[in-house]
Amino acid sequence: MSGAASYLNGLVEWLPEPLRKLLAQLGWPGGMAALLSLLALLVVLWFLPAQERALERQREDMSAQRQGLKQQQQRREKQSPQRFVNSFPQDSERQARTAALLALASELGLPWPRSEFRYAAEPGLGLAQYRIAMNVNGNYGQIRRYVGEALRLDPALSLELIKLRRLQPSSPELAAELSWVLHMQMPVQALPTASAREGRKP
């Protein structure tokens, strides 16, 4: 008991003079009760709010970490090679896409283009390219509109090369050489199997 009394006396010495007088008037039991009440009040007013703020910061940090992990997962999914391949049209759509590209020229008032076609596969990526070399005549506005509309209507189409030359020095008509590429997925049956890639017999 003497040790507790010494500890409490030490605490009392840190209190302001009015509080020390009040505790002296209350006596040992009353002073102890008042001191414990004061400590409880300090816990309620200072310690608990500080703990709540610390817990709130921890919750915010955990929420930020979860959000960061979620964003990393989404980035990994977007960068997935298979997801990239799946974003391209199927090879089975090649004929319809080629016909639409040629028909668009006629729709915009250009003569039916003279065209050559070449198929190139990239088995390692699971993708293929269908190259269309095209010659078409028309004025600059028609050709420019044709190129813009073709790229807008088929997001997997790219223009690899364009060359323009005037047919006659005083004529507005141009001869255009266009090199298009249709990007697409390879047919499933054309993709190499794992055993074929490793050089083993199935």
Secondary structure, DSSP 8 states (H G I E B T S, - for coil): -HHHHHHHHHHHHTS-HHHHHHHHHHHHHHHHHHHHHHHHHHIIIIIHHHHHHHHHHHHHHHHHHHHHHHHHHHHHHHT-HHHHHHTS--GGGHHHHHHHHHHHHHHTT----EEEEEEEEETTTTEEEEEEEEEEEEEHHHHHHHHHHHHHH-TTEEEEEEEEEESSTT--EEEEEEEEEEEEE--GGGS--HHHHTT---
